[in-house]
Amino acid sequence: MNVIETRNLSAYYMLDIYGRKVVVKAVDNISISFNQNEIYGIAGESGCGKSTLLKVLFDLVEPPLRIVNGEVLYIEDNKSVSIYKTPLNNRRKYKWRFISYVPQGSMNVLNPVRKISQTFEDFLKPNINNSDPTELKERIVKHILELGLRKEVLDAYPHQLSGGMRQRVTIALATILTPRVIIADEPTTALDVVTQRGVIQILKDIQSRFNNTIILVTHDMGVHANVADRIGIMYAGKFVEEAKTAEIFENPLHPYTKFLIDSLPQFGDGRKRESAPGSPPSLSSLPEGCAFHPRCPYAMAKCKASAPQFIEVDKGHKVACWLYSGVDL
């Protein structure tokens, strides 16, 4: 059962650079769905459109970003709401109960001059019916303890906590209303390996406890291998492959996916790891045809002429590559 769907979704940055109009195709004609009760990982190099897609899913579209085509559907109780066709005031009423957002960097969320407890209260009061101070505090303490955090963090200011603890607090804040969908944008950025593990574990525990959906963006394929149920690979504003995690790692189809996996270090293997040759294209000046063809060792004439469709070549395994246009695996 799906909880979010996108249909032919395109979201572009409309820029004016020294009087020249520039269009950055950060999300380009994407049709994809996210299932209830799963961790869905989105991977790809920096600048491929991952974070922009999350903003669009969460209804954070502000100039110069603009929806140019398609729609985003929130699905609940077999009813779908086209979020960008719903009046702003109406969608804000239920958005925080349906979906939450963990952005890059906890300091972008936590007010530096408010204690953690006050930040929780500031968030909860406009979003719940009963804002009795005693019950509010009890709810916050209970949630913090359930996630394995100590009660003492509520009396601290953000600067008094470590980066990893701030990130855990941010995740706790984003989940206190038990939303059906949690969006996490590079939640382990700038954290050491041990702290990363703790942050990822708290996300897994939340998903297991509430049976909700987590959409996790990170360029680290190792993180996806450990936590994701399904993985979508993005390149130049599009999805180029999608499958269950085990299938992606055991049988990657798209050449770009193979490069991502082959670049991972492995224990006992001292060979030099190979990444995709060249650099990602500019999203404001994409090549004709398949955007990956200038870097692809298997590029054919048709790759340079037209872009392949994102098709299912096996059950649950989709790819956008001319190598599989005949679906003969």
MIMI-796856 format. One record per residue (C-alpha): z, x, y. Coordinates in pm, 1 decimal. Example, Ala and Ser with C-alpha at 12.3 -4.5 7.8 and 13.67 -1.06 7.14 Angstrom:
<nodes>
         pz         px         py
      780.0     1230.0     -450.0
      714.0     1367.0     -106.0
</nodes>
This chain:
<nodes>
         pz         px         py
        0.0        0.0        0.0
     -104.9      141.8      337.0
      124.7      160.4      638.9
     -122.5      309.8      888.7
     -501.0      309.5      893.5
     -754.4      452.5     1133.2
    -1104.0      311.2     1153.8
    -1384.8      520.0     1304.1
    -1127.7      667.5     1539.6
    -1240.1      904.4     1813.1
    -1015.2     1040.8     2086.0
    -1152.6     1289.7     2337.8
    -1010.1     1490.8     2624.5
    -1216.3     1419.3     2937.4
    -1180.4     1724.9     3158.1
    -1315.1     1822.5     3498.1
    -1334.8     2201.8     3515.7
    -1456.2     2331.3     3852.4
    -1664.1     2017.8     3898.7
    -1814.1     2034.6     3548.9
    -1744.9     1747.3     3309.4
    -1620.9     1873.6     2973.8
    -1562.8     1654.5     2667.4
    -1328.5     1793.5     2400.4
    -1374.9     1607.3     2071.2
    -1024.5     1653.9     1932.4
    -1038.2     1350.0     1700.5
    -1391.8     1268.7     1598.6
    -1478.3      953.5     1399.2
    -1185.1      958.4     1155.8
    -1125.8      679.9      901.7
     -818.7      750.2      693.3
     -508.4      577.0      556.5
     -146.4      672.0      493.9
       44.4      515.9      206.7
      390.8      370.6      194.9
      656.6      600.7       45.1
      473.2      933.6       59.2
      473.0     1265.0      240.4
      122.5     1322.9      370.6
       46.3     1676.0      483.1
     -220.8     1760.8      740.5
     -338.9     2121.6      742.2
     -590.1     2325.2      937.8
     -621.5     2608.2     1186.5
     -482.0     2585.0     1537.8
     -705.6     2382.0     1766.0
     -858.3     2160.7     1494.8
     -710.4     1837.5     1633.6
     -398.4     1792.6     1417.5
     -148.8     1741.2     1700.0
     -386.1     1520.2     1895.2
     -427.4     1294.6     1592.1
      -49.7     1256.9     1572.3
      -31.4     1163.2     1938.9
     -296.1      897.9     1884.9
     -116.0      760.1     1577.9
      205.1      738.1     1780.6
       44.2      576.3     2085.2
       91.1      877.8     2312.3
     -254.8      858.6     2465.9
     -244.2      963.4     2830.6
     -511.0     1111.0     3061.2
     -704.5     1329.6     3012.5
     -691.1     1210.4     2647.2
     -877.2      884.3     2591.8
     -966.2      664.5     2295.6
    -1344.4      640.8     2297.7
    -1396.5      451.5     1971.5
    -1223.0      290.0     1676.3
     -870.7      166.0     1621.7
     -528.8      247.3     1476.9
     -366.0      -17.8     1257.9
        8.3      -47.4     1192.0
       60.7     -245.2      870.8
      383.2     -428.0      788.0
      447.3     -719.5      550.5
       73.9     -734.8      472.5
       -0.1     -790.9      841.3
     -187.5     -536.9     1052.1
     -161.5     -477.5     1425.0
     -437.5     -294.1     1608.3
     -208.1      -89.1     1827.9
     -452.8      -14.3     2109.1
     -560.6     -378.0     2127.9
     -201.1     -498.0     2171.7
      -52.2     -535.0     2521.6
      166.2     -237.3     2611.3
      492.9     -432.5     2651.3
      450.5     -609.5     2316.3
      388.8     -294.6     2115.8
      679.2     -109.6     2274.5
      918.8     -378.2     2148.9
      878.1     -279.9     1785.4
      721.1       66.9     1796.1
     1041.0      267.4     1758.2
     1145.2       58.7     1457.3
      808.3      113.6     1291.1
      725.9      474.4     1375.4
      904.5      781.6     1512.7
      791.1     1122.1     1630.7
      934.6     1470.4     1580.5
      743.0     1693.3     1825.3
      706.3     2070.2     1835.3
     1020.3     2218.0     1987.2
     1352.8     2033.0     1992.7
     1412.7     2122.3     2358.4
     1128.4     1886.3     2449.0
     1344.3     1599.7     2318.1
     1707.1     1684.4     2381.8
     1835.3     1649.8     2737.6
     1988.2     1989.0     2829.2
     2256.5     1833.4     3053.6
     2365.1     1560.4     2810.8
     2579.1     1601.8     2503.8
     2409.3     1522.9     2172.2
     2616.9     1203.9     2136.3
     2499.3     1085.3     2480.0
     2135.4     1151.5     2387.5
     2177.9      933.2     2078.3
     2337.8      658.4     2288.2
     2062.3      678.0     2550.4
     1804.9      628.2     2276.3
     1984.0      351.6     2085.6
     2099.6      122.8     2366.4
     1755.8      -10.5     2468.7
     1639.5      -33.2     2106.0
     1915.2     -232.8     1934.3
     2057.3     -577.9     1999.6
     2425.5     -488.7     1968.9
     2523.8     -197.9     2190.9
     2902.9     -228.5     2155.0
     3026.1      126.3     2232.9
     3256.2      150.4     1929.3
     2996.7       25.0     1681.5
     2733.8      243.6     1844.1
     2945.1      555.8     1797.9
     3027.2      463.4     1437.9
     2658.9      418.7     1361.2
     2570.5      757.4     1509.6
     2850.1      938.5     1322.5
     2759.1      771.9      993.4
     2392.8      869.3     1028.0
     2474.5     1228.8     1119.3
     2704.8     1266.5      819.0
     2453.8     1105.6      581.7
     2202.6     1373.2      674.8
     2448.3     1651.5      600.1
     2524.3     1740.8      962.3
     2873.5     1799.4     1091.9
     3034.4     1550.1     1326.4
     3110.6     1831.0     1572.4
     2744.3     1862.4     1675.9
     2778.0     1535.4     1867.2
     3015.5     1700.4     2115.7
     2782.1     1993.5     2182.0
     2512.5     2047.3     2441.9
     2167.7     2148.3     2308.0
     2201.1     2510.4     2424.7
     2518.8     2546.8     2218.7
     2329.4     2481.9     1893.5
     2097.1     2712.6     1702.6
     1725.4     2638.4     1693.2
     1747.5     2512.7     1337.7
     2042.7     2284.8     1414.9
     1866.3     2143.6     1720.9
     1565.7     2063.6     1502.2
     1789.1     1888.1     1247.7
     1947.0     1686.8     1528.4
     1601.1     1593.9     1658.0
     1505.7     1468.6     1310.9
     1830.7     1271.0     1291.5
     1754.1     1113.8     1630.1
     1402.2     1020.4     1518.3
     1528.0      853.0     1200.7
     1839.6      666.4     1309.8
     1645.4      337.9     1334.3
     1507.0      395.3      980.6
     1140.7      371.0     1083.4
      875.1      308.9      821.2
      674.6      610.7      940.1
      792.4      950.6     1064.6
      545.9     1185.9     1230.8
      649.3     1551.9     1224.8
      440.1     1796.2     1427.2
      502.4     2156.9     1317.6
      877.4     2093.3     1267.7
      940.1     2449.1     1142.3
      767.1     2635.3     1426.7
      958.0     2943.2     1551.8
     1225.6     2912.3     1281.4
     1312.0     3179.7     1027.3
     1228.1     3123.9      661.0
     1579.1     3018.0      555.8
     1608.5     2770.9      844.5
     1261.4     2636.5      771.8
     1374.7     2553.8      421.2
     1672.1     2358.5      557.5
     1455.6     2158.3      797.0
     1201.3     2076.5      527.0
     1481.0     1976.6      288.3
     1626.4     1730.4      538.0
     1283.0     1569.1      574.6
     1252.5     1540.0      195.8
     1602.5     1390.1      173.7
     1520.3     1133.7      442.9
     1199.1     1032.2      269.0
     1380.8      998.3      -63.6
     1665.3      798.3       91.0
     1457.8      552.4      295.2
     1131.8      546.0       92.0
      937.0      571.3      415.5
      622.7      766.5      500.5
      624.3     1112.3      656.6
      307.1     1251.3      813.0
      366.8     1624.6      831.1
      147.7     1860.5     1031.1
      168.1     2233.8      970.8
      -85.9     2510.8      923.5
      140.0     2656.7      653.5
      -13.9     2562.6      319.9
      297.7     2694.5      144.7
      507.7     2421.9      309.8
      258.0     2156.5      204.4
      260.3     2285.6     -152.8
      635.7     2230.2     -170.6
      677.0     1891.3       -1.7
      352.6     1693.1       33.3
      232.5     1424.4     -207.4
     -117.2     1428.0      -59.7
     -290.5     1669.1      174.9
     -566.9     1617.5      428.2
     -756.8     1919.8      557.5
     -882.0     1901.3      916.7
    -1155.7     2108.5     1074.3
    -1310.3     2063.2     1419.5
    -1166.7     1715.9     1478.0
    -1257.1     1574.2     1135.7
    -1111.5     1552.1      787.3
    -1312.0     1766.1      547.4
    -1104.5     1716.9      231.7
     -823.8     1495.9      101.1
     -652.2     1477.7     -237.9
     -317.6     1485.2     -411.2
     -139.9     1813.1     -350.1
     -174.5     1945.5     -705.1
     -545.1     1860.3     -702.9
     -603.1     2037.0     -370.9
     -446.0     2358.9     -497.5
     -591.9     2347.5     -849.0
     -938.4     2225.5     -757.8
    -1022.8     2275.9     -388.6
    -1378.2     2163.9     -316.9
    -1455.2     2234.7       46.7
    -1521.5     2604.7      121.0
    -1280.6     2587.2      414.7
     -999.6     2455.1      191.6
    -1064.7     2739.6      -52.7
    -1026.2     2993.5      228.4
     -696.4     2835.0      339.1
     -553.3     2852.6      -12.6
     -689.5     3200.2      -88.5
     -524.1     3336.6      225.4
     -176.6     3252.9       89.2
       22.9     3554.4      -31.4
      128.9     3548.1     -396.1
      410.5     3728.3     -575.3
      290.4     4029.7     -768.4
      -55.7     4021.7     -611.5
     -107.3     4312.0     -374.0
     -471.2     4243.5     -304.3
     -588.3     4186.3       49.8
     -601.4     3814.3      122.7
     -926.0     3677.0      263.7
     -936.8     3413.0      535.8
    -1236.5     3222.1      666.3
    -1476.6     3458.7      846.2
    -1533.9     3417.9     1217.5
    -1347.0     3182.2     1448.9
    -1315.2     2804.9     1477.0
    -1572.5     2643.2     1707.5
    -1485.4     2508.9     2049.5
    -1423.3     2134.2     2031.0
    -1618.3     2100.8     2354.6
    -1926.4     2270.4     2210.6
    -1956.0     2194.3     1840.8
    -2252.6     2324.8     1639.5
    -2513.2     2083.1     1508.2
    -2468.5     1953.9     1155.8
    -2158.3     2056.3      964.7
    -1920.1     2223.1     1209.0
    -1817.5     2477.0      943.9
    -2167.2     2600.7      861.4
    -2158.0     2911.2     1090.7
    -1861.1     3040.3      887.1
    -1960.0     2907.2      544.9
    -2096.0     3143.1      276.3
    -2270.0     2848.8      106.1
    -2447.8     2706.7      413.0
    -2789.8     2550.6      348.4
    -3060.7     2423.7      580.0
    -2928.5     2067.4      561.2
    -2582.8     2189.0      667.1
    -2728.2     2300.5      999.6
    -2927.1     1979.7     1048.2
    -2676.1     1700.1      983.5
    -2307.7     1647.3      914.7
    -2206.0     1536.3      562.2
    -2017.6     1211.2      506.5
    -1652.0     1208.6      400.5
    -1694.0     1065.4       49.6
    -1484.5     1018.6     -263.6
    -1615.5     1248.6     -535.2
    -1334.8     1180.8     -781.6
    -1046.9      933.0     -789.6
     -844.7      997.9     -476.0
    -1035.1     1318.0     -397.7
    -1256.1     1306.7      -89.0
    -1466.2     1579.5       67.4
    -1721.3     1619.1      346.5
    -1958.9     1884.7      215.4
    -2328.0     1888.6      122.7
    -2243.2     2085.2     -192.3
    -2110.3     1758.7     -335.7
    -2359.3     1512.7     -190.8
    -2477.2     1435.2     -543.4
    -2115.4     1389.9     -663.7
    -2189.2     1600.8     -973.1
    -1873.2     1798.1    -1051.3
</nodes>
